[in-house]
Amino acid sequence: MLTGLLNVASNTLVSGAVSLLQFTPTLQITPATESVVAQPVLKTQNIGILQGYIGVFVVAFLVTVLITPVVRRLAISNGIVDRPDDVRKQHKMPIAYLGGVAVYAGILAGIIYSYFADSIPGLIDYHIVGEKNLVDGVFMPQVPPWIALGMTIIVVVGLIDDINGISARVKLGGQMMAAAALAIGDVGVNVAEGVLRPTLGRLLDNPHLLYHIPLPVEVPGLGTTIEFDFIYWAGTVVIAIFVLGATNASNFIDGLDGLLTGVTSIAMIGFLFIAAGMAIVDTGSFDGPRIIVGLAILGACMGFLPHNFNPASIFLGDTGSLLLGYCSALMILSLGDTGQTSLVFAGLIIYSIPIIDTLLAIIRRKLAGKKMSDPDADHLHHMLKRSLGVKGAVFALYGIGIVFCVLGVMISKFQARFIYALVLLVAFYIGVYAIKIARRSALEGHITSSDEKKAAKADS
């Protein structure tokens, strides 16, 4: 299986690498005819757009790489460590948790740096934009506060879980609160609008899907009708699904040293290439903040990776896995901020490894008659680890992540049907192999249990 996947990876990377570096998405949006230059950047390539914002990456990286040892010492001195159990946690000595706190500090530092760029010229060379996205003739994008609010909520939830442990219901409530912060920015609403208006809205001859429900009597403050915005409420459901799915999916693959940090870094590079392409064609006022947040996350991940790679000196913990899942959901949803749902699908393809692993876990545990909350040692990284060792498994999944990253970015450049076919091929190749292993494990467990029962009866 691994050889086949690596062959697919090498062929795809060779054919797509040059296009990826010079990628400009084929969005159906007319570029602005009038523009204001803050500090000119190379406008024909994605790398040129990202260069202007590189200070955000550098700050996030430096803060994370320097603060991680401090967080590690703090965790060890307070006994917040992950102890080996010889079953799933096979590290030889206790390892500090709270790595997610260092990652959060790095992301926040990158975002704060962008705020200073408003008053200190030269910290960020903003990309060229049209008049529609200027404020008083100047383009100075601010990262909305609801982004930092959502990250803070999810970090607090993970931190409490790492220190004291919390029930699944309390954790779910915290995740929903973090999702509500994203609802302030309407990112999910815009995604839902891009899907529902041209489909259900056209079918029902109500493009805005806005309904007024009459009340039997007049209610103070409401009047005689209640307005029901179907798109808005569908958007909130989309946000909840993405946040819950991504946070739990990232938690699932956080099982080997450096795996989640590296996979998220690779995915973030893909998101940033698409974000830079959107900035080139000037899709909206969120183009700048999207790049700033993406670079801050990437810088924080890269700063944490040297400490987290095998042999790890510190783990992300639930604080980090929930945060990185939340950040991935934020970036994917933000790609559809202007209703370009095809870019949301591209983001999901880039994020395929956690998605596939989660779906396989659901199928595997269903076949074994287990609950979703029951841990096992049959995730993708566990299976690869048994064959390749820890580092080999991590590098193999990095390679597969790069393949999905390239495929996701290429969707906006080439014919989507061809790319979807390639994604389907790779995903099913992985899925069928994993399910085959899961069925064999379930069958072996059933046979062992049956034999034990027969032996017990014979003894009695």
N, C-alpha and C positions, 0 to 999 in steps of 0.2 A: 504493500500500500504506500509506504513512505517513498519508495523509488518512483512510483507513478506520480505522486503528488509533486515531488521535486522536479520531475520532467516537465509537468504542466507549468510549474513555477518558472523554470528557466526559459521555456518557450514564450510564455506570456511576458516575462520581464524584458526579454530581448526585443520583442516586437513593440512593447509599449513604453520603454524607458524614455526614448527621445521625445515622443509625443507628450508624455507626462510632464517633462521639464518645460515644454513650451505650450502647455495646454491652455486653451481659452474656451470656456463652455459655450455651446451653441444655444444660448437662451434666446427666446423670442422677445427680446427687449431692444429697443433702439438706443444706441449710446447717446449721451448728451452732446448737443452741438455746441453749447456754450459752457465753458469750464473756467474754474479759477484755480490757479496753481499756488499751493502753499510752498512746497519744495519739490521740484519735479523729480519723479522717479521713472524708471524704465517701465513704460506702460504696456509694452507688448508681451511681457512675460510675467508669469506668476512670481518668479523669484524676485523680480524687480519690485513688485508690490510689497512683498513680505520684507524686503530689505529696509524699507522705511520704518517698519515697526519692530525691528530686531532688538531694540533696547528692552522691550517688554520681555522677550525671551531671556536675554542676558540677566536681567534683574531677578526674574523668577528662578532661573537656574542657580545663580550665586547664592540667593537666600536659602534655597532648599539644600544645596550641597553643604553649606556651612552650618545650618541650624540642625540638620539631622543628627550629628553626634551629640548635640546638647539635648535633644529630645530623647535620644537613646539612653543617655545617662539618667535623665529624669525618670524614664520608664523603669529602668533597672532598680534605681534607688527606692521606688515605690512598689516594687514587686509586680509591675504590669508586664508580664512576660508570657510567652507561649511555651509551655512545657511539652517535651516529647512524650508520646504514648506507645511507640513501637507498632502502631497500627496504621494510622494515616499521617501522623506527625512524627516523621522519622529523623528529624534533626538530632544531633548528638547532645546538645546542651540547650538550656532555655534561651530563647531569643526575644529581645525586646519588642513590644508592640508600639503603638502610637506613631508609626511612620506616617500615617495619614495626616497627623497634625503638622508635620514638616512640609508635606506636599501642599496642604491648605495655606500655610504661611507663605510659601513661594508663589502660589497663584494669586493670593491677596496682594502680595508685594508688587507683582507685575501689573495688576489692575490699578493699584494706587499710583504707581509710576506713570501710568497713562493719564491720570488726573493732573499730575504736575506738568505734563506736557502742554496743558492748556495755557499755562502762564510762563513756561520756560521754553522759548523757541529752540528747536533743534533736537529735543529729546525724541520726538517722533516726526518723521517726514510723511505727512498724510498723503494718501493717493489723490489723484486728480478726480474731481467730481463735478457734476453739473449743478446749475443753479437751484434745481428742485431740492437738493439736499444740503443747501447752505443756510446758515442762521446768521442773519445780519451780514451777509456777504462773506462769511467765514465758515469753513468746515472743520469743526473741532469735536469729533465724536466722543461722547461720554458713554462709558459702560454703564448701563442702567443699574440702579441700586438693587433691584429685585434679583439680579443674578447673584450678587454677593450674599443677599439674604437667604436665598435658597441653599447656597453652598454652606452657609453657616449653620442652618437648621440641620442639614444632613450630617455635618461634622459633629454637632452636639449629640445627635442620636447615636452615631457610631462610637463616639468617645465614651458615652455612658455604657454602651454595650461592652466595650473593651475593658472598662474598669470594673463594673459591677454586674454586667449581664442584664438583659431585659427580655421580656416575653416577646413572642412573635407579634402579638397584637399591638403592643406599645411601639415596637419598631415600625410596623405598618402605619400606625398613626403618624409617626415622625416623617416617614417617607411621603405620606399624603400631604403633610404640612409643607414640605419642601416642594412638592409638585404644585401646591397652591401658589407659591411664590412665582413659579414660572407662568401661571395663569395671569398674573398681573401684566406680563408683557405680551399676552395674546399670541405667543408663538404657536401653540397648538391650535388655536382658533384659526390662524392663517393657513395652517396645513389642512385643517378640516374644510375650510372654505375652498381651497384649491381642488379638493376632491369632490365635495358635495354640490357646489354651485353648477358646474357643467354637467353633472349627472342627475342627481335627485332633484335639484332645483329646476333643471330644464324639463325633467319628466313631469313634475308637479306644476309647471308653469309658475313657479314662485322662486326666482333665482336667489333671493336673499333668505329664503326659508324662515321668514318672520311671520309669526301668527299672533293674533289678538284674540284672547279668550274672554268672552263676556262673563261678567259676574252677575249673580241674581240681584244683588243690591249694591249700591255705591259704598265703597270702602274709603275712608279717609286716607289720603296719601297715594291711593291707587286709582281711584275713579271707578268707572264701571267696567273696565277691561284690564286684563293682565297681558303684558307683552311677553311672548315666549320666543326667544331667539334660538332656534334649533342648532344653527351652526356654532354658536358660542358654547352651548352645553356639550355638543359633540366634540368641540375642541378641548374642553376640560377633561373629557374622558380620554382623548388621545394623549394629553399630557400625563394623566395618571398611569395609563398603560405603559408609556415610554419610560417614565421614571421608575415605576415598580419593576418593569422588565429589565431595564439596564442595570439598576442597582443590584438586583439579585443575580443577574447573569455575570456581572463583574465579580461578585462575591464567589460564584461557583468556580471561576477559573483562577482564583487567587490561591493556588495550591502548590506552586513551585517557586523557588527563589527567582525573582525578577520577571516572572511570567506576565502578570497583570500590568505591571509598570511598563514593560516593553511593548506588549500588545496595544495598550492604550496610546503609547507614543507613536507607534506605527499608524494607528487609526487617526490620530490627531494630525499627522502629516497629510494624510489623505483629505481630511476635512479642510485643512488650511489651503491645499491646492484648489479645492472647489471654491472656498471662500475668496481666495485671491482672484479667481476667474470671475466670480460675481462682482467683485470690486472693479475689475477692468471695464465691465459693461455698465457699471453704476446702477445696481439694481435697487438700492434704497439706502436710507439713513443708517441701517444696522450693519452695513458692510464693514465699516471701521471697527465698531465694537466686537463684531464676530471674529475678526482677525486678532484683535487684542486679547480676547479671552482664550482663543485657540493657542496663541503663542505662549500665554502665561501658563496654561495647562501643560503644554509640551515642555516648556522650560523647567517646570516643577518636576515633571516625570523624569526628565533626563538628569536633573540634579539629584534625584533620589535613587536612580538606578544603580550607581556605583556602590551604594551602601546595601542595596537590596538584592543585587545579583549574587549567584552562588559562589562562595558560601556567604549567605546573608548575615549581616550584623544587626538588622532590624527588619521587622515585617510591617506591612501596611496596616494590618488589623482591619476590623470592620470600619473604622474611621476612614481609612484610605480606600478600601474597596467600594464602599458606598459612595464616597466622594467622586471617585473616578467613573463609576457607573453613572452618577448624576451628571457629571460634566459631559460624558459621551451623549447622554440623552439630550442635554441642552444644545450641543453642537449639531446633532442630527436634526432636531426640530427647527433650529435657527436657519438651516439651509432652505427650509420651506417658508421662510418669513414672508416672501412675496407671492406665495401661492405656487411656487415651482415644486410640485410634489415629486417630479422625477428626480430632483436632487435629494429629496428625503430618502427615496428608494436607493439612490447611490450611497448615501450615508449608512443605510442599513447594511448594504453589501460590504462596505468598508469594515463595519462592526460585526462581521459574520461569525468570527470564531466564538465570542461569548454567546451569540444567538444559537448557533448550531449546538454548542455544548449544553446549553439549557434545554433545548428541545430533546436532545438525546437523553438527558437526565430524566426528563418527564417520561419518555417512552420506556427507558430502562427500569425505572422504579415501578412503573405500571406493570411491566412484565413480571417483575419480581414480587409484586404484591406489597410494595413498601409505600410509606408516606413520602411526600415530596420533601419533608423536613428531615427524613432519615439520611444521614451521610453514607457515602460509599466510596470505594477506591477505584471506580471505573470511569472517571471522567477522561476526556481526551488526553489530558496531560499525564494522567496515571498510566494509561495504556502505553503511551510513547515512552514514559519513564522506565517501564519494565523492559523495554527493548533497547533504549538509547541512553539511559541514565538521565540525571537531572538536567545537566547542561545540554545534552543532545536533544532531549524533549523540548526544552525551552527554545533552542535555536530552530528546531523543526517547526514549531508553532509560529515563531517569528517569520519564517519563510512563507508559511501558508498565509499568515496575516498580510505579508507584503503582496502576495498574489491577489487577495481580495481587495487590498488597498488600490492596486493598479486597476483592477477590473472596475471598481466603483468610480474612480476618477475618469476612466475611459468612457463610461456610460454617457457623459455629457459631451464627449468629443466625437464618438463614432455612432454607428447604428446600434441602438439600445438592444434590439432583439438578439443580435449576435453575442453581445456581452452577457445578457441574461442567460443565454444558452450555456456559455462557459461557466457562469456562476452555478447554474443548475448542475452541470456536470461535476464540478469540484465538490459542491455541497453534498450531492447524493453519493459520490464516491466515499466521502468521509462518513456519511450517515449510515450507509448500508454496512460498511465494515464495522462500525461501532455497534450497530444493532445486532450484527451477527455474533460479536463477542459477548454482548449482553445476554442474548438468548442462550448461548452456550454456558455462560456463568449461571443463569437461572436454572437451566436444565441440570447442571452439575449439583447445584444446591438442592434441587428437588430430589435427585437420586440419592444424595448423601443423607438427606433427612429420612427418606423412605427406608434406606438400609439401616439407619440407626433405630427406627421404629421396629423393624423386623428383628433386629438383634435383641432389642429390649424384650420383645414378646417371647423370643426363644429362651432368654435367660430366666424369665418368669415361669 
